[in-house]
Amino acid sequence: MDLARSETRIFRGIAASPGIAIGTVRMTDRSRVAVSEVSIAPDEAAQECDRFQKALDHAREELQNLKQQIAASHGPEHLYVVDTHLLILEDTMLTRGTLDLIERELINAEAALKRNLLKFKEFFAAIDDEYLRERAVDVETVVERIMRAMVGKRQECIRSIDGGKLIVIAHDLSPTDILQIDKSRVIGVATDLGGKTSHTSILARALEIPAVVGLETITGADIDGLPVIIDGTDGTIVVNPDPETFRDYLKRKQHYDYLEQEFLKLKDLPSETLDGHRIGLMGNVEFAEEIPSLTGHGGEGVGLYRTEMLYMSRQGLPDEEEQFRAYAAIVESMAPLPVTIRTLDVGGDKLATDLHLEDEMNPALGLRAIRLSLRKPEIFMIQLRAILRASALGKVRIFFPMISGIEEVRAAKRLLEEAKGELRAADIPFDEKLEVGIMVEIPSVVVIADILACEVDFFSVGTNDLIQYTLAIDRTNEHLAHLYQPLHPAILRSLKMVVDAAHAAGIRACMCGEMAGEPLFLPVLLGLGFDELSMTSVSIPRVKKVLRRATKADAERLVARALTYATASEVEGFLKGEISARFSESFD
């Protein structure tokens, strides 16, 4: 017996999709096509361009076939991922850019495509936001499909994998790979590459397939066919578990599965406290394929629909019709529940190159979000008209990101009224009573929240940025992570100011940052008076469980005490003691 294959091995990566699965390793080849750059003669350029065009056509045909298969197995709500890849195939930066490299540099088609991909990767690598940075993976997946078509390399189809209780391990898996998984055979996935916010990870969570990504070198290990445990909750892979480890994880799995079933029993119950106070529990989404998971976990609507992906991974900007179709897919899937659409929240440096904007020293604090939309009203108006058109299909709310003062709110509302006028003139229906809100993520908005509350229908607090800007902390900097403190007294007092100002003006106070989905913080947010919380789908039942065991009166007393402490550690110590004593079983 090979001793190396018989020993217990532990790999640690990124927890991408929660759940524990116990099965057998099935390695599948998803390695990249090896590319060598070869110089060509001028008269060979046309032949290389033709090879590239034929590979594009082949990739397009593959995706169209996949679209039909996915529609049959998962329904139309999961087709957006394939449509995204089809759009990337049509992008002129990808197609024309590769053809130009072949003709100008006189190199083979594979090398030209690889060079072009590097441009895309550099473009996305410069993005600060991890969520948007991960969108480069979609472009890389499409490029790999084209590469395989050029060299005639076939790969095993996930759908056709034989066996049962398999943990598929690969260098990388595409979103379409995840959509082809037969859950009666494949019960978990693990990859060398990937991050928690990649499209593949989002889909794994939406389809509730335990997943660990970012393992880096696991495909280099000789583990095919061995027993394995995957823990998508903490990012651990255990190969050849010893009897004690196996029994421990079996108990953990049974406990996890039991809690999941218990949480899901709450799905259709109202999200209210013991003394009858209700809080709306909503979901944060980016793709239509996330909607089944949201509704399946008891989501009462979409509290944050990010629109940035429509503008990424492309050369040109999306037109009104393309945006309308994307918004309509979400709104129709959720109707009659509300969908809250955030307008473009990204900088001009991350969009199409034809904007011709100057480089900025600090784009995170520069021309981005509402500032960019107001600087480029022709782009903003297209998005506003598309959102308004979608509002005729269900309950839609709109809100503007990175607001810093009242002038921006009034300017955005004026353009919204112009868009309404254009639709009226064209006899195109929309919701005349569409609610308008703003993101609260800049300290200046907290200070003038009472003034701004008179201008809008709701506030939505983005705690990720509010904490970052208030405490002057880059939350992606590992050396400063300990200073990123949601329970800092300055944050708690800011949240109280925002909620109090909203309620004094008779409008709703909502939250869509990560803080909203943490059950430990629920009593605090309840006591502060938030009306609506938006989070990832899987967090909703856990938050609801704590909510249904709390009372508004107790939560208010708890917050009053918490606001008396001087440091984040003191607040956290107090809250953990109080909350764990009252809700201990809710945090298992």
N, C-alpha and C positions, 0 to 999 in steps of 0.2 A: 504494500500500500504506500502511495506517495504521502509522506508525512506532512508536507506543506499543504496538501489538499485536505488533510484530516484535522488540522488544527483550527481552533476558533479564531476568526479574524473580524475585527471591527473597523468599519469605515465611517467617517463623519463628514457630513455635507450640510446642505441648506434644507431646512424643513420647508417643502414646497406645497404639500397638500396633506392635511392631517389624517390620521388613522394608522392602525397597525395591521400588517398582513404577514402571514407565515406561509411560505411556499418553497418553490424550487427556482434556482437561478436559470434564466434563459437569456444567454447573451445573443444579441442581434447586431449585425454589422451596420453601423451608421457612420462609418469613418468617411472622412472627406476624400473626394477624388484628388489624387496626387497630380499636380500640374507642373510641367516644365515649360519654360519660355523658349520658343524656337523662332529664329529669324526666318522670314519668308521673302521670296522675290516679289517685286512689284506686280508681276502678272499672276501671282498666287493669291493676292489679296481678295479678289472677287470670289474665289473658291472658299476661302476662310469665312468671308461674310455670309456666303450661302450656307455653310455648315452651321454657323451661329443662328441664322434665321430658321433653319429646319429644326434645330434644337428648341428654339422658342416655340415653334408650332407644336412640337411633340410634348413639351411641358404644358402648354395650354390645353392640349387634348387630354393629358393625364388629369389635370385639375378639373376639367369639365366632367370627366368620368367619375372622379372622386365626389364631385358635387352631387351627382345623381345618387351615388351609393349612400352618402351621408344624409341626404334628404330622405331616403327610404328608411334608414336605420335610426336617425335622431330627430328628423323633422326639420322644417325650414329655419327654425331659430338658430341652428348651428352652421348655417351656410356662410355667415359673414366672414369667417376665417378664410374660406376658400376664395370668396370674392375679393378679399384683401390681397391674397396672393395673385389672383388674376389681374388685379389693378397694377401690382408691382411689375408684372410681365409687360404691361403696356407703357410703363414709365419711360419717357424719352431719355432721362439721365442714365437709365440702365441700357436701353436698346441702342439709341443713337450714340451714346457715349462709348459703348463697346465697339460698335462699327467704326467710329472715328479712330479709336486706338489701333484697330487692325490696319486701317488704311494709312494712318499717319506714322505709326511706329513700325509698321511692317513686322508684326508678330502674329503668332498663331491665335486662333479664336479663344482657346482656353485661357491663355496667358492674358489676353486683353480683358476677358471677363473677370479674371482674378484681380487684375489691377483696378478695374472699375469698382469691384467689391470693396477694395481697400479704401477707396474714396468714401464710400458709404459708411464704412466702419469708423473712419476718422471723424466724419460728420457727427455720428451718433455718440462717439466716445467723448466728445466735448460737452455733451448735455449733462447738466448737474443733476437733474431729476432722474433717479434710478428707474422709475416707472416708464419714462419716455426713452431712456437709454436702452432698455431691453428691447425696444421695437426694432433694433438693428437685426435681431435674430430672424424676424420675418423675411427681411431682404436676403439674409444669408441662406435661409432655407430655400427660397426661390432660386437663388443662384446655383445652389447645389443640385437642384432638380434639373436645371439647364445643363450643368456640367455632366451629370450622369447621362443625359440624352446625347451629348456630343461624343462621349467616349463609349457609349453602349453598355454602361454598367447598370445592371439591375440589382435591386435590393429586396430582401425578404419583406413581404407585405405583412404588417402587424395583424391584419384581419385573418390571415391564413395560418397563423401560428397554431400548431397542434399541442395538445396536452391540457392540463388543468392546474390551478393554483400556482401559476407561474408569476415570478417577479422578473419583468423584462428589464435588462440592463444594457445600455447602449452608450456610445460616446455622446450622442445627442438624439433627441426625438423631436419631430416637428409637431405643430398643432394638429396637422392632418393625421399624423401617426396616432395621437391620443384619441381623435375622433373615430378611428378605425378599430379601437380596442374592443374585443368581446369580453365583457366583464365576467362571463362564466368561465373563461380560461385565464385571463390575465388579471391579477388582483393587486398589482403594484408595479411602479416603474422607478428606475434610478438612472441617472446620467452623470457623465463626467462634467458636462457643461451646464449652463443655465443659472437663472436667479429666481428669486421668489416672485418677481413681478413679470417674468417672461410670459408670453402668450401661452406657451406650453403648460406652465405652472398654473396659470389662471384657469385653463381648460380642465386640468387634472382636478383642481378644487371644485369646479362647476360640476364635473361628472363624478366627484367623490371617489377618486382613485388615489390611494396613498402614494405619495411621491417624495423622493429625495433627489435634489439636483446639486450641481457644483461639487461633485465628489472627486473631480480632477483626474484620478488615475485608476479608478476601479475597473475599467475595461482592460487594463493591462494585467490584472490578476487572473490566475488560472482557477476560476470558480464556477465555470459553466456546469450546470446539473447538480450543484450542491444545495443542501437545505439552507434557507436564508430567512431572516426576519427583517422587515423594513418598518421603521417607525417614522412616519411622515410628520409626526407631531414634534419630535426633537431632532430630526435629521440624522438618524443612526441606521446603519446597515450592519447586521450581525450574520456572518457566514459561518456555517457549521457550529451553531450554538451548542454549548455543553448542556447537559440535562438541567442543571440548576437555572441557567440563563433561559432555556426554553420554557421551563415552568413559570419563571418570573414574567416573561413576555406574554405567555398564554393568559395569565391572570390579568395582566395589564390590558390585553386585547379584549378579554371578556368584560372588564370594568369599563373600558372605553366604549365598546359597542352597547353595553347596557345604558350608560349615560346618554349616548347619542339617541337611543330609542326613547329614553325618558324625556330628553330635551324636545324631540320631535313631537311628543304627545302634546306639547304646548303650542304647536304650530298654529292651530286654529282658535286658540284661546285669546281673549283680549289682552293687550299689553297694558295692564293697569295694576296699581298697587292694591294692597289689602283695604285701604280706605277709599278706593274708587278713583284715584287720580290716573289719568291716561297719558302715556307718552307714545308718540308714533315711532315705530322701529322700522327704519328704511334700509335700503341697500346702496352701496357704491358700485357702479358698473361702468364698463367701457365697451363691452361687446354684447350683442344680442344673445349670444350663446350662454351668457351668465344668468339670464332671466329665469330659466327653469330651476336653478339652484336657489335663486332669491325667493321665488314663490314657494318652493318646496320647503324652505326654512321659515316660512311665515312672514316674509317681508311685506310691509304694508305700502310699498311703493318704492320708487327710486329717489333717494335723497341727494345723490350726486351722479350725474351722467357726464363723464369726461368726454370732451369732443376732440381732444388733441390728435388722436390717432388718425383722424380723417385728413389731417394736414401733413402727416409724417410719411416717411418712406416713399417720397415722390418728388418729381421735378416741379410740376405745376401745382396750382391750388385747386381744391375741389370746387366744382361749380354748385349752383343752388340745387339742381336736381339730384346730384349725388348725395349732398348733405340731407336733403329732404327724405330720400329713401332710407338713409341710415337712421335718422331720428324717428321716422314713421315706424320702422321695424321695432324699435324699443317701445314706443308709445302704444302701438297696437297690441304688442305682447303683454303689456301691463294693464291695459284698459280694463275696468274703469279706475284703477289705482293711479295716483299721480306720478309723473316723471319730472324731476327737477334737472334742467339742462344748464350746465355751466358753459358760458361762452369761452372762446379760445383762451387758454391759460398757458401760453408758452411765448418765448421771445422770438423776435424776427430772425435771429441768428440760427434758429432751429427749423425755419420754414424754407419754402422754395427760394432758390437763388435769384429769381427774377424780381424780388422785392427791392433789391439794390439799396440795402440799408448799410450804414457805416458800422464797422466793428466797434465793440464796446469793451472797456476795461473790466467792467463788472456787470455782465448781462443779467445776473440774478436780481440786481437792483436797478436795472435799466429799462429799456424799451421792450416791455413784455406785457402779456395779459391785456387788461383794459387799456393800458397806455398804448400798446400797439394797435388795438382795435380802433381807438379814437384817432390815432395818427393815420391809419389806413381805412377810412370810412367805407370805401368801395368794397373792401374785403369784409368788413364788419356787416354791412348791409346785406350781403349775400347770405351770411349765416343767420342774421335776424329774420330775413324773409323765410328761410328754410324752417327755422324753429316755429315761426308763426303758422306756417302751413301745416306743420305736424300737429299743432295745437287743435286743429279741427278734428283730429282723429281720437282724442282722449284728453285727459287732464294733464296739461303741461304747465310748468312753472319755469321761469328763466332767472338766472342770477349772474352777476358780473364779478370776476375775480380781481384781486389786488387793488381794490378801491382804497384810496388814501385820503380822499376828501369829497366834499359835496359837489364840487364842480364836475368831477368825473361822473358822478351818478346822474346829474342833470343832463350832461352831454350825451350819455348813453341812452337815457330815456327819450331825449329828443330824436335820436336816430331811430329808436324803436318806434316812435310815433310816425316818423317818416316812412318806415317800412310798412306799418299798418296802412298808411294812406295809399301807398303804391298797390298793396293787395286789394284794398277796397276799390280802387280805380279799375283794377283788372277783374273785379268780381270774383276774387279768390277767397274762399272762406277761411276764417281763423277765429280763435277765441278772443272776443273783445274784452273779456274780463281776466285775461292772462295775468297771473301774479308775477311781480318783479321783486327780486331780492338782491342782496350783495353778500360777498364773502367778507367775513371779519377775520383778517389775518395780519393786519398791520397795526402797530400800537396807536397810531394817530386816529384810527377809526374807533378804537376803544374810548379814547378821550372825548370824542365828539359823537359818541353813539346816540346820545339824546337828540342831537340835531338830525343825524342821518335817519333815525327811526321814523321821522315825519315824512321821509321821501320814498320809502319802500314798503313792501308788504311783509317782508321777513328778513331776518339775519340768518346766515349760515356760517358758523365759526369753523374755520379751518385750523385746527389746533396745531398741526404739524408746523406750519409756517408761523403762526402766532407765537408759539413757544420759541421757535428759532429766532425770530426778529426781536421779540421782547427781551430774551436773555442773551442776544448776540452770540448764538451758538450755531456752528455748522453741524447739523445732526449727522452728516455723513463722515465727519472727522472722528476716527476711532479714538484719538487722544482726548477728545472733548465730550465723548459720549456720556460720561458720568455727570456732566453739567446740563444735559438735556433733561429737565425735570418738570413733568406735567403738574406736579403738586407744589411747585414753587409758589410761595405766598403771592408773588406778583402776578402769576398766572391765575390763581384762584380769584384774586381781587378783580382782575381784568374780566374774567368770565362773569363774575357777579355784576359788574358795571354794565356789561353788554345785555345780560338778561333783564336786569332792572329797567334799563332804558327801553328795551323792546316792549316789555309789558306795560310800562307807563304810557307808551304810544299806542297800545292795543294791537301790536303785531307779534308774530311768532318768533321765538328764539330757537334756532336749530343748530346742530353740530354735525360735521361730516369728516372730522379728522380721526386719527387712530385712537385717540382718547375715548371716542364714543363707543368703540367696540370692546373695551376692556371691562369685564364684569366688576372688577375691583373698584372702578371709578363710578359705577352706576349710582350708588347712593349719594355720591357727591353731586353728580349732574342732576339727579332728581331733587336734591335739596336746594341746589342753586336755582331750579325752576325751568330747566330746558323743556321745551314742548316736543321736540323731535330729535332723534339720534339716527345717524346714517353710518353704516359699517359694512364689512364684508359679510356675505350671506351666512357663513357658518357661525358667526359670532351672535347672530340674532337670537337663537334659542337660549344660549347661555345668559345673555343679558336679560332676556325676558324672564328667565327663572328667578334671577335676583330681584327684578322689578316686582314680580308677583308675590314675593315674600316680604317686601318692604312696605313701609307706610310713608306718606309724604311728610307727616308731622315729625317722625323720628329722623328722617333724612335732613329736614331743615335744622333740627337741633344739632345733628352731627356736623353740618356745615358751619353753623355758628361757632362751634368749638374749634373746628379746623382753621377757621379764619383768625383765631387768636394766636396761632403759633408763628414763630419767627423764621423758621427754616423749612426747607422741603423735607429733610430727614425727620424732623419732628412731626410734620403733618403726616408723612407716610407711616411712621411708627404708630401714631394715634389711630389712623384709619385702619391699618392692618389689624390692630388689636380689636377695635370695635366691630369691623366688618366680618373678620374671621369668626368671632364669637357668635355673631347673628346668622351668618350665611355659610358656615364652614363647608357643608356638603355641596354648595353651589360652585365651589372652586376646585373640586377634585379633578 
